[in-house]
Structure formats: structure tokens, C-alpha cells
Amino acid sequence: MRRPSSHLLTAVTAATGTAAALVAATLLTGLPASAGGTRAEPPARGAQQLGDPDYGVCRGTDPGCYHDWGDFDPAEGYRVLVYSRTAGPRHANLGPVLAAGLNPPLGDANVAQKALVKMGEENGFAVDWTEDVTQLSTPARLFRYNAVIFMSTTRDTLDDAAQTSLRQYIRGGGGFVGVHNAFGTEYNWPWYEGLLGGANYYDHGHAQTGTVQTVDRKDVSTAGLPGRWTFGDEWYNLVPFPSRVRFLAAVDEKSLPEGVRGGSGHPGHGSFHPVAWCQYYDGGRAWLTTLGHDAKAFTDDGTNFAGAPQFRTLLLNGIESAMGKKPFCR
């Protein structure tokens, strides 16, 4: 699907009036609208053919897409599963491959997993972790968790049983959090691409420091964040571009000293380059961020990595909203 032209949006405005046009613009473009007009369209760079934005399921920001079937009782507390299995390149922040089973020993190099465990301990929710695909083999296993977090998984990290279980879990009202290279996972599974917001990793440029813009400061996952903050990452370029989602944060491409052009030739997204968003999807909740490349972003060990506190705030709030502990995507 090609992004609608400015002529089409002008025609919509003339035919329906300003208020209706704002709604139509959001549905057509997937970009947030405002009372002052629609967000400026990115320059005609990168991918313009966005594919099917529906993926055959109910998706978007309408809570009516959520299945509140009573599968999760807050009185039983909150628990998440961190899944970090890699079937391709492995980010250094994951450390060595974990042993089989649930909650295998974590070493000092398993930085991202340990950071999420600590985050749970400090904020009142339990965290299990695994890289064993058999721990995702049945919906019953997953329904023990208020959210499943894919932490920089890569490539075909799920077998057939786990794919089926994840889909049934989401359809039963489960929560999903995709962090960084969760976007480099299950490339050839359209349902999973839809879970990511109708978006997927294409490439990235040099890891570098840039300026993150907090796009939606009213959402619970961005609560307390400044309007602009410095952060270091790889700045993923996406194909397709996310659609029918609530955008939460974006990177200002002009702030990247080495530019955003990716190693496979993607020229970047121009005036609007999202890095975090949320949506309801096929009965469940999905909160996504492309951020999280550097191990130092997950720790508070005094290294003073630029933007680490803001990133951890964004991630914590996103996890808590996806699990239903806080309001989701509004």
C-alpha cells in the first residue's frame, strides 16, 4: 500500500471537514494526527509500498480489538517471561547462550536478562527467563505470564509448536513486548510481522548518539520522559513502515552525525523515524521498541551511558502496560 499523497488528504479534508479528516488521515497513513493538522509526510525515501496493513486480524489502537476473557487475575500478581533465544547473530548484551530449561544460571555477561530480572524485583512483578523453545510449547505454559518479552531474539527462533502457542496466547489476551532485534525475528511469518505493528527490520547505519523525540507524552509508557533526550543506538530502518499504531517515540535523523543510511542501502525515514509504538493485535496487547542495542543502556552501574535512565523508564512502563498492570496504549 502506497502512502496516501497530500492531494488525497486534501480531498478528504474538503469532502468531510477537518475533524473527520484527522481521523481519516490517521487511518490512511498510520501516523498520528493533531488538531493543527496531520503530521508532515516523510520525504519519498525508502520503502513506499507498505504491503497489507491488516494481516487478517483486528489491530490498531481500538481497545475493542482486545479479548478480555478473564485469563489474567491481578490478584495472582504479575509475571513476565523473557525469551532471548537467537538463531542468528547474537547481541553482546545477551551474553553467552543460556542452558536449557526455565531460569538457567545467569552470568555477569547476560546483561539484558539480568537487568529485566532486577527491574521486576524493584517494581513488583516476577520475571522468568529462558532460551529453551520448549518452554513456549503450549498456550498453557504462556498463560502463566501477563506478558512475553522477546529480548533481541534473532531469525527463526520459534518452532511450529511455539508459533502456535504464541498466537493462541495473544488471541487469549496476552501481552507482548518486542525489544530491539525482536524485529529481526521470524521474518517469513506474516502474523508475527503484524504483531510488531506491521513493521520489520531492514538494516541500520552506524551505532551512534542521536536525539530521541517523545512523540506521545500522554501515554503511560512515556510518563516522565522529556520531550527530547540523547541516546545511543543502531537506529533501525524498517520495511514495512509501522501502520495503525500509536507512536510513542522517534529519532531525529538530523541529530545523527554519521547519518541514518543503512548497510543494505535503506536511506532512512526522513522527517518521522519511529523507535517505539504500541497497538492492540489479534486479541492481545503489543508494545514495541527498536531501541536496546548497547548493554550499557540496561544498567545503572555508573557508566553514564547517554539516555540510559530514559530508556529504562520507557521500557519499564511499556512492559507494565503490556502486562495490564498499567493502562495500555492510551
SULHU-V925983 format. One record per residue. N is the residue number from 1. PSI is psi in degrees with one decimal (none if undefined). Layout:
<<N:PSI> <N:PSI>>
This chain:
<<1:123.6> <2:140.3> <3:135.9> <4:143.9> <5:166.0> <6:-28.7> <7:-39.4> <8:-44.3> <9:-35.4> <10:-41.5> <11:-39.8> <12:-42.5> <13:-45.0> <14:-36.1> <15:-30.1> <16:-13.8> <17:163.4> <18:-49.0> <19:-47.5> <20:-32.1> <21:-35.9> <22:-42.6> <23:-45.4> <24:-39.8> <25:-41.3> <26:-42.7> <27:-38.0> <28:-38.9> <29:-23.4> <30:0.2> <31:147.5> <32:143.6> <33:163.2> <34:167.1> <35:-23.3> <36:6.1> <37:174.1> <38:156.2> <39:140.0> <40:135.6> <41:139.1> <42:153.8> <43:158.7> <44:73.9> <45:157.3> <46:-153.6> <47:126.7> <48:-26.1> <49:107.6> <50:-3.3> <51:-166.7> <52:118.8> <53:-0.4> <54:-38.3> <55:22.2> <56:14.8> <57:167.8> <58:124.3> <59:161.0> <60:-156.0> <61:3.2> <62:119.2> <63:-15.8> <64:-15.5> <65:-3.3> <66:139.1> <67:98.4> <68:77.0> <69:9.6> <70:24.1> <71:-12.4> <72:122.8> <73:112.6> <74:-26.1> <75:-19.6> <76:1.2> <77:-179.2> <78:140.1> <79:139.5> <80:157.4> <81:123.4> <82:119.6> <83:120.8> <84:27.7> <85:138.9> <86:134.7> <87:25.1> <88:-146.2> <89:145.0> <90:124.7> <91:142.1> <92:-28.3> <93:-11.3> <94:-19.5> <95:-164.3> <96:155.9> <97:138.1> <98:152.6> <99:165.2> <100:163.1> <101:-176.5> <102:134.3> <103:52.6> <104:166.1> <105:139.8> <106:134.5> <107:175.9> <108:-28.1> <109:-13.0> <110:64.0> <111:-49.4> <112:-43.9> <113:-45.2> <114:-34.9> <115:-39.0> <116:-36.4> <117:-45.6> <118:-39.7> <119:-42.3> <120:-43.8> <121:-36.7> <122:-11.6> <123:17.1> <124:28.5> <125:149.3> <126:149.3> <127:123.1> <128:158.8> <129:152.0> <130:157.2> <131:16.7> <132:110.1> <133:-23.0> <134:-17.9> <135:-8.0> <136:20.8> <137:-18.9> <138:150.0> <139:-34.9> <140:-37.6> <141:-43.2> <142:-30.3> <143:-3.2> <144:-10.7> <145:139.9> <146:-22.3> <147:150.1> <148:129.0> <149:117.8> <150:106.9> <151:94.6> <152:39.8> <153:161.4> <154:144.3> <155:-146.2> <156:79.5> <157:-4.6> <158:141.8> <159:-176.9> <160:-42.2> <161:-41.5> <162:-36.5> <163:-47.9> <164:-43.3> <165:-43.9> <166:-42.3> <167:-42.7> <168:-36.8> <169:-48.3> <170:-42.4> <171:-22.4> <172:13.1> <173:15.4> <174:164.2> <175:146.0> <176:135.5> <177:122.5> <178:121.6> <179:128.0> <180:-107.4> <181:12.6> <182:-22.1> <183:-6.9> <184:33.0> <185:143.6> <186:50.4> <187:-36.5> <188:25.2> <189:99.5> <190:-37.1> <191:-41.5> <192:-39.6> <193:-40.9> <194:-38.2> <195:-32.9> <196:-0.7> <197:22.3> <198:37.5> <199:160.7> <200:154.1> <201:135.6> <202:-56.7> <203:-177.8> <204:159.8> <205:-155.2> <206:141.7> <207:126.7> <208:165.1> <209:135.4> <210:-175.1> <211:121.5> <212:133.9> <213:126.5> <214:105.6> <215:-44.7> <216:99.5> <217:0.8> <218:-16.0> <219:147.5> <220:-30.0> <221:-15.5> <222:8.4> <223:129.9> <224:-6.2> <225:144.9> <226:166.9> <227:-33.2> <228:138.1> <229:149.3> <230:140.2> <231:152.6> <232:130.5> <233:-173.2> <234:-17.3> <235:76.9> <236:135.7> <237:142.8> <238:141.6> <239:117.2> <240:169.5> <241:137.6> <242:144.2> <243:155.1> <244:42.3> <245:167.4> <246:112.4> <247:135.9> <248:-37.6> <249:152.9> <250:159.9> <251:139.1> <252:105.1> <253:-28.7> <254:-16.6> <255:-5.0> <256:110.1> <257:-28.3> <258:10.2> <259:175.1> <260:-1.2> <261:131.2> <262:168.0> <263:-18.9> <264:11.3> <265:-3.2> <266:130.1> <267:4.2> <268:-179.6> <269:3.6> <270:-125.2> <271:-10.8> <272:107.2> <273:90.2> <274:149.2> <275:-5.9> <276:141.3> <277:172.5> <278:160.8> <279:159.3> <280:143.8> <281:117.2> <282:38.8> <283:-16.8> <284:-170.9> <285:137.2> <286:125.6> <287:128.8> <288:143.9> <289:138.6> <290:-6.7> <291:161.7> <292:30.1> <293:-45.2> <294:134.6> <295:-33.6> <296:-19.4> <297:-19.9> <298:-6.4> <299:158.9> <300:48.0> <301:13.7> <302:7.8> <303:-12.1> <304:43.3> <305:127.0> <306:126.3> <307:0.8> <308:-45.7> <309:-39.7> <310:-41.1> <311:-45.1> <312:-34.4> <313:-47.2> <314:-46.2> <315:-45.6> <316:-49.8> <317:-36.8> <318:-43.6> <319:-46.2> <320:-31.1> <321:-39.1> <322:-34.4> <323:-6.7> <324:6.3> <325:-28.7> <326:162.4> <327:145.4> <328:129.2> <329:45.9> <330:none>>
